[in-house]
Amino acid sequence: MPNQQTALRDRTDIDMREPRRFKVIIYNDDFTTMEFVVHVLKTVFFKSASEAEALMLNVHHHGSATVGIYSYDIARSKVRKATMMAREAGFPLRLECKPE
């Protein structure tokens, strides 16, 4: 029986990298109440009450702050959920997802 060659080839190089991370940024505006921002930070981003208040004050004084760093899908989901909550409450709160 003659030697047969197979079409399969062992692959020895595997390119494994960490998934890209994205930061969620929240922006200050003149209409969204501080209490609502704290509520969003606690319910959507699972921040403690003191951490949420500190972040809210940072946003208030500096114009924006990074709320957290997540994988793309989680970051987009949190931005979408927080934006929906703000629109339902009648606030123009703005959040953004940017590569780290």
MMTF fields as JSON, N, C-alpha, C and O atoms, coordinates in Angstrom:
{
  "mmtfVersion": "1.0.0",
  "mmtfProducer": "UNKNOWN",
  "numBonds": 399,
  "numAtoms": 400,
  "numGroups": 100,
  "numChains": 1,
  "numModels": 1,
  "chainsPerModel": [1],
  "groupsPerChain": [100],
  "chainIdList": ["A"],
  "bondAtomList": [4, 2, 8, 6, 12, 10, 16, 14, 20, 18, 24, 22, 28, 26, 32, 30, 36, 34, 40, 38, 44, 42, 48, 46, 52, 50, 56, 54, 60, 58, 64, 62, 68, 66, 72, 70, 76, 74, 80, 78, 84, 82, 88, 86, 92, 90, 96, 94, 100, 98, 104, 102, 108, 106, 112, 110, 116, 114, 120, 118, 124, 122, 128, 126, 132, 130, 136, 134, 140, 138, 144, 142, 148, 146, 152, 150, 156, 154, 160, 158, 164, 162, 168, 166, 172, 170, 176, 174, 180, 178, 184, 182, 188, 186, 192, 190, 196, 194, 200, 198, 204, 202, 208, 206, 212, 210, 216, 214, 220, 218, 224, 222, 228, 226, 232, 230, 236, 234, 240, 238, 244, 242, 248, 246, 252, 250, 256, 254, 260, 258, 264, 262, 268, 266, 272, 270, 276, 274, 280, 278, 284, 282, 288, 286, 292, 290, 296, 294, 300, 298, 304, 302, 308, 306, 312, 310, 316, 314, 320, 318, 324, 322, 328, 326, 332, 330, 336, 334, 340, 338, 344, 342, 348, 346, 352, 350, 356, 354, 360, 358, 364, 362, 368, 366, 372, 370, 376, 374, 380, 378, 384, 382, 388, 386, 392, 390, 396, 394],
  "bondOrderList": [1, 1, 1, 1, 1, 1, 1, 1, 1, 1, 1, 1, 1, 1, 1, 1, 1, 1, 1, 1, 1, 1, 1, 1, 1, 1, 1, 1, 1, 1, 1, 1, 1, 1, 1, 1, 1, 1, 1, 1, 1, 1, 1, 1, 1, 1, 1, 1, 1, 1, 1, 1, 1, 1, 1, 1, 1, 1, 1, 1, 1, 1, 1, 1, 1, 1, 1, 1, 1, 1, 1, 1, 1, 1, 1, 1, 1, 1, 1, 1, 1, 1, 1, 1, 1, 1, 1, 1, 1, 1, 1, 1, 1, 1, 1, 1, 1, 1, 1],
  "groupList": [{"groupName": "MET", "atomNameList": ["N", "CA", "C", "O"], "elementList": ["N", "C", "C", "O"], "formalChargeList": [0, 0, 0, 0], "bondAtomList": [1, 0, 2, 1, 3, 2], "bondOrderList": [1, 1, 2], "singleLetterCode": "M", "chemCompType": "L-PEPTIDE LINKING"}, {"groupName": "PRO", "atomNameList": ["N", "CA", "C", "O"], "elementList": ["N", "C", "C", "O"], "formalChargeList": [0, 0, 0, 0], "bondAtomList": [1, 0, 2, 1, 3, 2], "bondOrderList": [1, 1, 2], "singleLetterCode": "P", "chemCompType": "L-PEPTIDE LINKING"}, {"groupName": "ASN", "atomNameList": ["N", "CA", "C", "O"], "elementList": ["N", "C", "C", "O"], "formalChargeList": [0, 0, 0, 0], "bondAtomList": [1, 0, 2, 1, 3, 2], "bondOrderList": [1, 1, 2], "singleLetterCode": "N", "chemCompType": "L-PEPTIDE LINKING"}, {"groupName": "GLN", "atomNameList": ["N", "CA", "C", "O"], "elementList": ["N", "C", "C", "O"], "formalChargeList": [0, 0, 0, 0], "bondAtomList": [1, 0, 2, 1, 3, 2], "bondOrderList": [1, 1, 2], "singleLetterCode": "Q", "chemCompType": "L-PEPTIDE LINKING"}, {"groupName": "THR", "atomNameList": ["N", "CA", "C", "O"], "elementList": ["N", "C", "C", "O"], "formalChargeList": [0, 0, 0, 0], "bondAtomList": [1, 0, 2, 1, 3, 2], "bondOrderList": [1, 1, 2], "singleLetterCode": "T", "chemCompType": "L-PEPTIDE LINKING"}, {"groupName": "ALA", "atomNameList": ["N", "CA", "C", "O"], "elementList": ["N", "C", "C", "O"], "formalChargeList": [0, 0, 0, 0], "bondAtomList": [1, 0, 2, 1, 3, 2], "bondOrderList": [1, 1, 2], "singleLetterCode": "A", "chemCompType": "L-PEPTIDE LINKING"}, {"groupName": "LEU", "atomNameList": ["N", "CA", "C", "O"], "elementList": ["N", "C", "C", "O"], "formalChargeList": [0, 0, 0, 0], "bondAtomList": [1, 0, 2, 1, 3, 2], "bondOrderList": [1, 1, 2], "singleLetterCode": "L", "chemCompType": "L-PEPTIDE LINKING"}, {"groupName": "ARG", "atomNameList": ["N", "CA", "C", "O"], "elementList": ["N", "C", "C", "O"], "formalChargeList": [0, 0, 0, 0], "bondAtomList": [1, 0, 2, 1, 3, 2], "bondOrderList": [1, 1, 2], "singleLetterCode": "R", "chemCompType": "L-PEPTIDE LINKING"}, {"groupName": "ASP", "atomNameList": ["N", "CA", "C", "O"], "elementList": ["N", "C", "C", "O"], "formalChargeList": [0, 0, 0, 0], "bondAtomList": [1, 0, 2, 1, 3, 2], "bondOrderList": [1, 1, 2], "singleLetterCode": "D", "chemCompType": "L-PEPTIDE LINKING"}, {"groupName": "ILE", "atomNameList": ["N", "CA", "C", "O"], "elementList": ["N", "C", "C", "O"], "formalChargeList": [0, 0, 0, 0], "bondAtomList": [1, 0, 2, 1, 3, 2], "bondOrderList": [1, 1, 2], "singleLetterCode": "I", "chemCompType": "L-PEPTIDE LINKING"}, {"groupName": "GLU", "atomNameList": ["N", "CA", "C", "O"], "elementList": ["N", "C", "C", "O"], "formalChargeList": [0, 0, 0, 0], "bondAtomList": [1, 0, 2, 1, 3, 2], "bondOrderList": [1, 1, 2], "singleLetterCode": "E", "chemCompType": "L-PEPTIDE LINKING"}, {"groupName": "PHE", "atomNameList": ["N", "CA", "C", "O"], "elementList": ["N", "C", "C", "O"], "formalChargeList": [0, 0, 0, 0], "bondAtomList": [1, 0, 2, 1, 3, 2], "bondOrderList": [1, 1, 2], "singleLetterCode": "F", "chemCompType": "L-PEPTIDE LINKING"}, {"groupName": "LYS", "atomNameList": ["N", "CA", "C", "O"], "elementList": ["N", "C", "C", "O"], "formalChargeList": [0, 0, 0, 0], "bondAtomList": [1, 0, 2, 1, 3, 2], "bondOrderList": [1, 1, 2], "singleLetterCode": "K", "chemCompType": "L-PEPTIDE LINKING"}, {"groupName": "VAL", "atomNameList": ["N", "CA", "C", "O"], "elementList": ["N", "C", "C", "O"], "formalChargeList": [0, 0, 0, 0], "bondAtomList": [1, 0, 2, 1, 3, 2], "bondOrderList": [1, 1, 2], "singleLetterCode": "V", "chemCompType": "L-PEPTIDE LINKING"}, {"groupName": "TYR", "atomNameList": ["N", "CA", "C", "O"], "elementList": ["N", "C", "C", "O"], "formalChargeList": [0, 0, 0, 0], "bondAtomList": [1, 0, 2, 1, 3, 2], "bondOrderList": [1, 1, 2], "singleLetterCode": "Y", "chemCompType": "L-PEPTIDE LINKING"}, {"groupName": "HIS", "atomNameList": ["N", "CA", "C", "O"], "elementList": ["N", "C", "C", "O"], "formalChargeList": [0, 0, 0, 0], "bondAtomList": [1, 0, 2, 1, 3, 2], "bondOrderList": [1, 1, 2], "singleLetterCode": "H", "chemCompType": "L-PEPTIDE LINKING"}, {"groupName": "SER", "atomNameList": ["N", "CA", "C", "O"], "elementList": ["N", "C", "C", "O"], "formalChargeList": [0, 0, 0, 0], "bondAtomList": [1, 0, 2, 1, 3, 2], "bondOrderList": [1, 1, 2], "singleLetterCode": "S", "chemCompType": "L-PEPTIDE LINKING"}, {"groupName": "GLY", "atomNameList": ["N", "CA", "C", "O"], "elementList": ["N", "C", "C", "O"], "formalChargeList": [0, 0, 0, 0], "bondAtomList": [1, 0, 2, 1, 3, 2], "bondOrderList": [1, 1, 2], "singleLetterCode": "G", "chemCompType": "PEPTIDE LINKING"}, {"groupName": "CYS", "atomNameList": ["N", "CA", "C", "O"], "elementList": ["N", "C", "C", "O"], "formalChargeList": [0, 0, 0, 0], "bondAtomList": [1, 0, 2, 1, 3, 2], "bondOrderList": [1, 1, 2], "singleLetterCode": "C", "chemCompType": "L-PEPTIDE LINKING"}],
  "groupTypeList": [0, 1, 2, 3, 3, 4, 5, 6, 7, 8, 7, 4, 8, 9, 8, 0, 7, 10, 1, 7, 7, 11, 12, 13, 9, 9, 14, 2, 8, 8, 11, 4, 4, 0, 10, 11, 13, 13, 15, 13, 6, 12, 4, 13, 11, 11, 12, 16, 5, 16, 10, 5, 10, 5, 6, 0, 6, 2, 13, 15, 15, 15, 17, 16, 5, 4, 13, 17, 9, 14, 16, 14, 8, 9, 5, 7, 16, 12, 13, 7, 12, 5, 4, 0, 0, 5, 7, 10, 5, 17, 11, 1, 6, 7, 6, 10, 18, 12, 1, 10],
  "groupIdList": [1, 2, 3, 4, 5, 6, 7, 8, 9, 10, 11, 12, 13, 14, 15, 16, 17, 18, 19, 20, 21, 22, 23, 24, 25, 26, 27, 28, 29, 30, 31, 32, 33, 34, 35, 36, 37, 38, 39, 40, 41, 42, 43, 44, 45, 46, 47, 48, 49, 50, 51, 52, 53, 54, 55, 56, 57, 58, 59, 60, 61, 62, 63, 64, 65, 66, 67, 68, 69, 70, 71, 72, 73, 74, 75, 76, 77, 78, 79, 80, 81, 82, 83, 84, 85, 86, 87, 88, 89, 90, 91, 92, 93, 94, 95, 96, 97, 98, 99, 100],
  "secStructList": [7, 7, 7, 7, 7, 7, 1, 7, 7, 7, 7, 7, 7, 7, 7, 7, 7, 7, 7, 7, 3, 3, 3, 3, 3, 3, 3, 7, 7, 1, 1, 1, 7, 2, 2, 2, 2, 2, 2, 2, 2, 2, 2, 6, 1, 7, 7, 7, 2, 2, 2, 2, 2, 2, 2, 2, 2, 2, 2, 2, 2, 2, 1, 3, 3, 3, 3, 3, 3, 3, 3, 2, 2, 2, 2, 2, 2, 2, 2, 2, 2, 2, 2, 2, 2, 2, 2, 2, 2, 6, 7, 7, 7, 3, 3, 3, 3, 3, 3, 7],
  "xCoordList": [0.842, 0.0, 0.899, 1.809, 0.664, 1.514, 1.226, 0.155, 2.231, 2.055, 1.027, 1.029, 0.154, -0.86, -0.572, -0.218, -0.73, -0.562, -1.937, -2.921, -1.975, -3.242, -3.237, -2.182, -4.4, -4.536, -4.445, -4.422, -4.395, -4.32, -2.877, -1.955, -2.709, -1.387, -1.477, -2.407, -0.533, -0.529, -0.203, 0.733, -0.981, -0.751, -0.029, -0.533, 1.134, 1.918, 1.881, 2.105, 1.606, 1.593, 0.167, -0.708, -0.042, -1.352, -1.186, -0.386, -1.947, -1.849, -2.927, -4.083, -2.529, -3.474, -3.178, -2.051, -4.181, -4.037, -5.186, -6.269, -4.929, -5.994, -7.029, -6.659, -8.304, -9.296, -9.109, -8.678, -9.43, -9.304, -10.279, -11.393, -9.878, -10.697, -11.203, -10.538, -12.381, -13.013, -13.423, -13.946, -13.171, -13.566, -14.896, -15.151, -15.722, -17.012, -16.824, -16.405, -17.142, -16.976, -18.349, -19.202, -18.554, -19.805, -19.495, -18.464, -20.397, -20.165, -21.138, -22.269, -20.682, -21.488, -22.445, -22.117, -23.612, -24.538, -25.264, -25.18, -25.971, -26.619, -28.029, -28.679, -28.509, -29.903, -30.084, -31.052, -29.182, -29.301, -28.963, -27.93, -29.839, -29.628, -28.504, -28.229, -27.869, -26.784, -27.311, -26.629, -28.517, -29.117, -29.331, -29.119, -29.754, -29.981, -28.662, -28.601, -27.618, -26.304, -25.823, -25.309, -25.985, -25.6, -26.413, -25.873, -27.706, -28.574, -28.09, -28.037, -27.742, -27.247, -25.933, -25.74, -25.046, -23.751, -23.914, -23.163, -24.894, -25.119, -25.817, -25.45, -26.815, -27.605, -26.992, -27.047, -26.422, -25.88, -24.426, -24.02, -23.648, -22.211, -21.822, -20.642, -22.809, -22.611, -21.547, -20.711, -21.601, -20.705, -21.339, -22.563, -20.511, -21.037, -21.536, -21.236, -22.288, -22.843, -21.736, -21.838, -20.692, -19.614, -18.818, -18.419, -18.596, -17.876, -18.698, -18.145, -20.007, -20.88, -20.903, -20.867, -20.961, -20.96, -19.642, -19.629, -18.529, -17.215, -17.091, -16.573, -17.559, -17.521, -18.406, -18.019, -19.597, -20.522, -19.898, -20.01, -19.249, -18.599, -17.42, -17.17, -16.694, -15.595, -16.12, -15.519, -17.231, -17.859, -18.319, -18.135, -18.912, -19.438, -18.327, -18.516, -17.187, -16.093, -15.189, -14.666, -14.997, -14.056, -14.714, -14.022, -16.022, -16.718, -16.932, -17.876, -16.069, -16.242, -15.398, -14.502, -15.71, -14.938, -15.112, -16.144, -14.1, -14.19, -14.898, -14.481, -15.975, -16.793, -16.242, -16.294, -15.713, -15.174, -14.539, -14.688, -13.829, -13.176, -13.678, -13.591, -14.207, -14.872, -14.506, -13.848, -14.945, -14.845, -15.864, -16.758, -15.722, -16.557, -18.048, -18.818, -18.448, -19.879, -20.467, -21.57, -19.744, -20.247, -20.283, -21.239, -19.252, -19.219, -20.389, -21.074, -20.624, -21.738, -23.078, -23.973, -23.211, -24.459, -24.738, -25.874, -23.719, -23.889, -24.202, -25.031, -23.546, -23.836, -25.277, -25.985, -25.713, -27.082, -28.107, -29.105, -27.862, -28.807, -28.898, -29.996, -27.752, -27.752, -28.413, -29.144, -28.163, -28.78, -30.294, -31.042, -30.747, -32.196, -32.838, -33.915, -32.184, -32.711, -32.826, -33.819, -31.812, -31.812, -32.925, -33.619, -33.107, -34.146, -35.538, -36.424, -35.726, -37.028, -37.328, -38.488, -36.285, -36.459, -36.454, -36.672, -36.208, -36.232, -34.925, -34.928, -33.808, -32.504, -31.639, -31.729, -30.798, -29.924, -28.532, -27.547, -28.457, -27.172, -26.466, -27.086, -25.17, -24.399, -23.262, -22.497, -23.169, -22.083, -21.458, -22.105, -20.2, -19.49, -18.568, -18.087, -18.342, -17.469, -16.273, -16.445, -15.051, -13.837, -12.803, -12.75, -11.971, -10.895, -9.942, -9.66, -9.461, -8.542, -7.19, -6.289],
  "yCoordList": [-1.163, 0.0, 1.242, 1.332, 2.202, 3.393, 4.346, 4.319, 5.19, 6.188, 7.223, 7.706, 7.55, 8.559, 9.803, 9.724, 10.926, 12.176, 12.67, 12.566, 13.196, 13.733, 15.245, 15.876, 15.794, 17.243, 17.963, 19.193, 17.211, 17.817, 18.135, 17.392, 19.229, 19.65, 20.103, 20.814, 19.701, 20.123, 21.599, 22.086, 22.28, 23.705, 23.902, 23.517, 24.494, 24.632, 26.037, 26.212, 27.035, 28.404, 28.837, 28.836, 29.199, 29.657, 31.079, 31.347, 31.974, 33.385, 33.698, 33.952, 33.674, 33.948, 35.327, 35.615, 36.166, 37.507, 37.794, 37.219, 38.692, 39.155, 39.9, 40.605, 39.758, 40.542, 42.028, 42.424, 42.825, 44.27, 44.767, 44.254, 45.737, 46.267, 47.658, 48.396, 47.998, 49.279, 49.972, 49.352, 51.283, 52.045, 52.738, 53.237, 52.757, 53.439, 54.802, 54.903, 55.846, 57.217, 57.856, 57.731, 58.536, 59.257, 60.755, 61.199, 61.526, 62.957, 63.787, 63.376, 64.947, 65.889, 66.634, 66.914, 66.946, 67.849, 68.671, 68.377, 69.693, 70.609, 70.186, 70.879, 69.059, 68.687, 67.418, 67.307, 66.47, 65.216, 65.468, 66.057, 65.017, 65.266, 64.389, 63.306, 64.887, 64.137, 62.835, 61.811, 62.875, 61.68, 60.597, 59.415, 61.005, 60.028, 59.406, 58.203, 60.206, 59.694, 58.67, 57.613, 58.977, 58.031, 56.752, 55.656, 56.884, 55.711, 54.837, 53.615, 55.437, 54.688, 53.99, 52.823, 54.695, 54.099, 52.908, 51.936, 52.991, 51.896, 50.711, 49.563, 50.972, 49.875, 49.256, 48.037, 50.048, 49.514, 49.08, 48.046, 49.874, 49.607, 48.978, 48.726, 48.723, 48.04, 48.71, 48.042, 50.024, 50.788, 50.903, 50.91, 50.993, 51.218, 52.66, 53.472, 52.977, 54.322, 55.377, 56.419, 55.117, 56.101, 56.22, 57.315, 55.083, 55.112, 55.848, 56.61, 55.623, 56.28, 57.792, 58.563, 58.207, 59.643, 60.294, 61.404, 59.608, 60.146, 60.272, 61.273, 59.273, 59.338, 60.457, 61.191, 60.586, 61.634, 63.02, 63.884, 63.236, 64.524, 64.754, 65.885, 63.691, 63.793, 64.22, 65.067, 63.639, 64.017, 65.467, 66.228, 65.842, 67.193, 68.246, 69.303, 67.962, 68.938, 68.912, 69.953, 67.744, 67.62, 67.426, 67.432, 67.257, 67.131, 65.701, 65.431, 64.777, 63.371, 62.513, 63.002, 61.218, 60.277, 58.88, 58.562, 58.058, 56.658, 55.892, 55.912, 55.219, 54.489, 53.086, 52.564, 52.481, 51.134, 50.706, 51.372, 49.589, 49.032, 47.603, 46.796, 47.301, 46.028, 45.498, 46.176, 44.277, 43.767, 44.549, 45.199, 44.481, 45.295, 45.048, 45.995, 43.797, 43.477, 43.989, 44.535, 43.816, 44.272, 45.794, 46.374, 46.443, 47.912, 48.471, 49.384, 47.938, 48.41, 48.164, 49.008, 47.014, 46.679, 47.645, 48.082, 47.974, 48.892, 50.312, 51.001, 50.746, 52.067, 52.114, 53.089, 51.074, 51.017, 51.028, 51.745, 50.239, 50.159, 51.491, 51.95, 52.114, 53.4, 54.486, 55.32, 54.487, 55.48, 55.293, 56.27, 54.041, 53.776, 54.258, 54.854, 54.004, 54.465, 55.981, 56.526, 56.661, 58.123, 58.662, 59.602, 58.09, 58.574, 58.343, 59.187, 57.19, 56.907, 57.892, 58.222, 58.361, 59.333, 60.769, 61.705, 60.955, 62.291, 63.063, 64.292, 62.358, 63.008, 62.784, 61.732, 63.769, 63.627, 63.062, 63.379, 62.244, 61.683, 61.009, 60.273, 61.267, 60.718, 59.859, 60.274, 58.651, 57.74, 57.286, 57.288, 56.898, 56.508, 55.329, 55.173, 54.518, 53.353, 53.603, 53.771, 53.629, 53.888, 52.814, 52.287, 52.476, 51.503, 52.032, 53.228, 51.119, 51.498, 51.896, 52.245],
  "zCoordList": [0.0, 0.0, 0.0, 0.824, -0.907, -0.979, 0.194, 0.799, 0.486, 1.55, 1.133, 0.001, 2.063, 1.768, 2.598, 3.774, 1.966, 2.688, 3.129, 2.397, 4.315, 4.796, 4.63, 4.57, 4.559, 4.403, 5.749, 5.797, 6.823, 8.149, 8.504, 8.169, 9.175, 9.589, 11.045, 11.424, 11.831, 13.233, 13.305, 12.671, 14.075, 14.255, 15.582, 16.637, 15.519, 16.742, 17.316, 18.513, 16.503, 17.013, 17.33, 16.464, 18.56, 19.017, 19.523, 20.419, 18.941, 19.308, 20.346, 20.006, 21.606, 22.682, 23.244, 23.648, 23.266, 23.823, 24.762, 24.648, 25.691, 26.576, 25.73, 24.791, 26.045, 25.315, 25.587, 26.67, 24.614, 24.759, 25.823, 25.93, 26.59, 27.671, 27.286, 26.559, 27.783, 27.468, 28.755, 29.681, 28.789, 29.972, 29.708, 28.612, 30.724, 30.653, 31.306, 32.459, 30.547, 31.015, 31.165, 30.286, 32.276, 32.522, 32.474, 32.979, 31.863, 31.67, 32.493, 32.749, 32.895, 33.666, 32.738, 31.585, 33.249, 32.563, 33.614, 34.806, 33.179, 34.12, 34.526, 35.309, 34.003, 34.235, 35.057, 35.81, 34.928, 35.669, 37.133, 37.452, 38.012, 39.443, 39.983, 39.467, 41.03, 41.66, 42.255, 42.22, 42.797, 43.393, 42.34, 42.607, 41.136, 40.075, 39.62, 39.368, 39.514, 39.115, 40.146, 39.778, 41.426, 42.48, 42.35, 42.495, 42.077, 41.904, 40.744, 40.878, 39.622, 38.457, 38.795, 38.456, 39.453, 39.809, 40.75, 40.668, 41.641, 42.581, 41.917, 42.168, 41.075, 40.522, 39.268, 39.104, 38.397, 37.135, 37.291, 36.761, 38.02, 38.128, 39.469, 39.715, 40.336, 41.612, 42.493, 43.102, 42.543, 43.413, 44.797, 44.926, 45.817, 47.164, 47.247, 46.372, 48.285, 48.42, 48.485, 47.838, 49.252, 49.374, 48.068, 47.673, 47.409, 46.13, 45.066, 44.274, 45.046, 44.076, 44.301, 43.343, 45.541, 45.84, 45.453, 44.921, 45.716, 45.352, 43.83, 43.333, 43.095, 41.627, 41.106, 40.198, 41.684, 41.263, 41.477, 40.608, 42.61, 42.873, 41.934, 41.517, 41.599, 40.645, 39.275, 38.614, 38.854, 37.578, 37.646, 36.696, 38.76, 38.93, 38.848, 38.246, 39.444, 39.483, 38.254, 37.856, 37.647, 36.534, 35.172, 34.155, 35.129, 33.848, 33.382, 32.641, 33.805, 33.443, 34.376, 35.063, 34.383, 35.192, 34.617, 34.026, 34.796, 34.393, 35.499, 36.657, 35.119, 36.082, 36.314, 37.428, 35.249, 35.361, 34.057, 33.033, 34.1, 32.917, 32.759, 33.684, 31.566, 31.315, 29.931, 29.142, 29.656, 28.291, 27.443, 27.985, 26.128, 25.237, 25.464, 25.62, 25.484, 25.612, 26.927, 26.947, 27.998, 29.297, 29.352, 29.868, 28.825, 28.816, 28.012, 28.474, 26.824, 25.983, 26.672, 26.621, 27.31, 27.991, 29.147, 29.327, 29.921, 31.047, 30.565, 31.16, 29.496, 28.929, 28.448, 28.701, 27.759, 27.234, 28.371, 28.302, 29.405, 30.524, 31.271, 31.585, 31.555, 32.263, 31.425, 31.96, 30.116, 29.234, 29.191, 29.217, 29.124, 29.127, 30.422, 30.397, 31.553, 32.839, 32.863, 33.345, 32.344, 32.335, 31.447, 31.835, 30.273, 29.348, 29.926, 29.786, 30.58, 31.197, 32.326, 32.571, 33.011, 34.099, 33.577, 34.347, 32.277, 31.688, 31.819, 31.766, 31.989, 32.128, 30.888, 30.254, 30.536, 29.365, 29.719, 29.052, 30.75, 31.19, 30.012, 29.244, 29.879, 28.765, 29.291, 30.16, 28.743, 29.05, 27.746, 26.698, 27.82, 26.61, 26.925, 28.047, 25.919, 26.03, 25.112, 23.904, 25.68, 24.885, 25.168, 26.279, 24.174, 24.433, 25.505, 25.577, 26.323, 27.404, 26.851, 27.614]
}
